[in-house]
Amino acid sequence: MEQSLPNSSPDLPAPDAPAVGVGPWEGAWPDGDHWDHDLLAAGDTRNVTDGYRYWRHEAIVADLDERRHGFHVAIENWQHDLNIGSVVRTANAFLAREVHIIGRRRWNRRGAMVTDRYQHVRHHPTVSDFTAWAAAEGLTVIGIDNFPDSVPLETYDLPERCVLVFGQEGPGLTPEVHEAAEATLSIAQFGSTRSINASAAAAIAMHGWVRRHVFGQHV
């Protein structure tokens, strides 16, 4: 069984980063198991929304788990793609159920800005491992790439339970994922460039799911 990747990024700003967040709690400390006494005493400079200030890390993850959306995000990692960290950060912002790394286990966490500590990340060594997992979970695999048979994301009715899959920067989705996907979606472009990078495409696709299933905006 696949396991979530360990959280190795410290949830602290870089030594030379400007001070952010809030200082020590002023007044009587609040009651509740979700509060972190160390943070209440010293202040909270983590990259979290104000509603989670001074909360224990485990309490934040538990609260997010109660509200996560029905879509997953997957990205192929055959060449140590630098976009993966940004995809994880965006998946956290849009509250994806999980992020899936297909291929190499190691990935560059810099772009995640420590959001990987709050986002479940699962590894699949091969495409077949990933597609078998998706089938067992009853998730529709949706590829995002510009292929001759791609249909516009803007007019496609994204299913509520699905996994959006993105390829490497440059080569895009592998033939294996393209074949396994129920549909492959393209993002409309109007300039001279042939493509946009994977992290930008992921943000657009995730927001498309949110518009459809959170705000009820039908295509």
N, C-alpha and C positions, 0 to 999 in steps of 0.2 A: 504494500500500500504506500502511495506517495505521502510524504510528510512535508509539512510547511518548512520553509527554509528558516534557519536560525536568524534572530535579529542581532546583528553585530554592530550596527551603527549607534554610537552614543547619542542620546537625545539632548545634546548640549551644543551651543553655538561654538564656532571656531574661536581660538584664543584672541584673534585680532578683530572679531566681529563686534559691531557696536552693541551696546546694551539694549535689549528688547524685553518685552513682557512686563511683569509687575513685581514690585518689591514684597517684603514680608507682609503677611496679613496684619491689618491694623484692628485692634480691639479683640474682644473675646473670640476664640476659635469656634468655627461652626461644628455641629455634630454630624456624624455620618461616617460610615465605613469607607466611602469613596474618597475622602480627603486624605492627602499625603502630608503628614506632620512635618517632614523635612522641608517640603515646599512652602508650607504655611509659615515656617520659621525663617526661611532664607529667601523666599521669592521664587517666581516661576518664569523662566526665560525660554521655555520650550516653544516650538512652532505649532501651537494649538490655538483653536478659537477661544474667545473669552469665556464661553460657557464651560470650558474644560479646565480653566485655570485652577491650579492647586489640587487637581484630581490625581489619584494614583494612576499610573500607566495601565494597570490591569483593569481598573474601573472604566477608563475611557474605552478600551477595546471591547469590554463587555457591553457597554452602552451602544457603541457602534454596531456590534453584532446583532442587537435587537432591531436595528433599523436598516441593515444593508439591503441593497436593491437586488433584483433578480438576475442581473447580467454579470457575466465574468469577462475578463480581458486576458488574452494570451498573446505572447510575442515570441517569435522564434529567435534563438540566441546561438547562432552557429559561428559568428565572427566577433563575439564580445561587443555587441552593439552599444554605443554610448547613449542611445535614446531610451534604454530600458528604465533608467532611474526616473526620467521625466514621465514616462508612461505610468509608473507606479504612483508618482505624486498626483497625477491627474486622476487615476483610479481612486485614490483616497478622497480627492475632492468631490468626485461624483458618487462616492460610496459604493463602489463595485463590490460584489460578493467576495471575489478572490481575483488575484493576478496569477497567471500561469506562465512559467518560463519553460519553453520547449528547446531542448538541446543542452548547451553547456549550463552547468549549475551556477558557476560564478558569473556575476554581472556587476557592472559599475554602479555603485549605490550613490555616488555623489549627487546626481540629478534628483534623487528621491527626497533630498532635504529632510532626512530621518523619518519621512512618512511611512517607510517600510515597517517601522515599529508598530504602526497602527493598522496596517493592511496585511491581510493574510496572503502570503506568496507561496505558491506550490510549484514544485519542479517535476517535469516529465522528461526523461532522457531522450525519447524519440517521439516522432509524430504519431506512430501507432499507439504508443502508451497514452498519449494525450487524447486521441480520438476514442480509444476504448473507455477512458475515464468519462469523457463527455457523453458517450452513449449510455453508460451505466447511470449517469446522473439525469438522463432525459433532457439534455441541453442541445439546442440547435447550434451547430457550428456555422458561423458567418465570417467569411473572409473579407478583408478590406484591402483592395488593390485595384490597379488599372489593368484589367485583362480584356481581350476582345469580347468575352461573354459576360463582363461585369454589367450590373444594372445600377442605376443611380441610387445612392444612399438617400437622396432627397425625396424620392418617390417610393421607397421600399418600406413596407410595414414591418418594422423590426419586432420579432417575437419577444414576449416578456422574459422568458427563460431562454437565454442564449449565451454564447461565448463569442466575443468579437476577437478575431485573430489578425495579427499584424506581422508582416515579414521584416526581414533585415533591411536596413537602409541600403539602397542600391538595387540588389537583386529582387527584393520584395518577397512575397510568399513563395514557398517551395511548391513544386508540382504536387507533392503528397498532400499538403494542406488544401491546395486549390481543388484537388479531386475530392477530398473528404468533405468540403464545405457544401452545405445545402444551397448557398448562394454566395457569390462574391460581389461586393458592392464597391462602386467607384465614387469618388468625391468630385463634384463639379469644379473645374478650374477654368479660368478665363484669360490667363496671361500666357507668357511664352515658355515657362518652365514645364518640364514633362511630369513633375511629381512634387509633392510636399513631403517633408520628413515624417517618420513614423510617429513621433510624439505629437505633432500637429494633427495628423490624421486620426490618431487615437482620441484626442480631445474632441474633435468634431464628431466622431462616431458615438462616443459616450454621451455627448450633449444631445445628439439625435435621439438616443434611447430615452434620456431624461425628458425631453420634450414630449415624446410619445406616451410614456408610461407614468410620469409624475404629473405633468401638466395637461395630459390628455389631448395634445395637439396631433390630430390624425393627419396623415400624408394625403 
